[in-house]
Amino acid sequence: MSTQSLFSKKNIKSQQPDTRKGLLEELSLPPEMISFIRKNTRTLQIGLICGVFLVLGVIFYNYYSEMQEKKGASLLASGLQSDSTDQRIQILENVITQYGRTAAARWSQVELAHLDYKEGKFEAAAAKYNKILDALPADNPLVPLTRLNLAQSYEQTGQLDQAIAQYTLLKNYAGFTNQASLGLARMYMAKKDPNQARMIYQELLSSLENAPDPVLKSQVEARLAVLDADNTAILPQAEESTE
């Protein structure tokens, strides 16, 4: 058997340096990066696949959440348009059950509490409003509205101290300050504390100096006048009893 010559074409070709350029070289990447990529090709491929699946998962979740919001809102709208109270309650409960993580579900909870309030079930309404507040983040726009309804529910049940606590918290929300002040003054009048009520009315009147609400201003002035008249009527009686 003849030995293959060292100078054969095959040997000469195998001994020549590989001068071919790959895609990484064509991209003008640094040699260190090219070496790292080639050594960790499999790991990088797995990472790339995981990244693709993660992006697809986020896209799918966002799409699913958007569809849930739309379906929940549509069902809520149909419930609010229903003339039958029983049917409305059923639909609102379905929104909460089927689309519990949506804004429509939160509004459904509020509407169910409103229905209890309208029907005179003030304790049941207060319990529902409390439950809603416990589940809502502090910056949710539903918080002040729910807190106002809770204060009014406490007021209707005669739980004046609880109502005062809610109205006091409500004063911190823009757009609800006036309602909260009126509610507080009303509660102190119910507690036979006209001095505290007068102080709240005076504070509210001062805040209305530059406010474009002459009706509310005149109402507060009228209530202060009644308080002053009552106080004037009490003073002579006190003097007579001293004599």
Helices and strands as residue ranges (DSSP letters): H 9-15, H 23-26, H 31-39, H 41-80, H 85-98, H 103-118, H 122-135, H 142-156, H 160-170, H 177-190, H 194-207, H 214-242
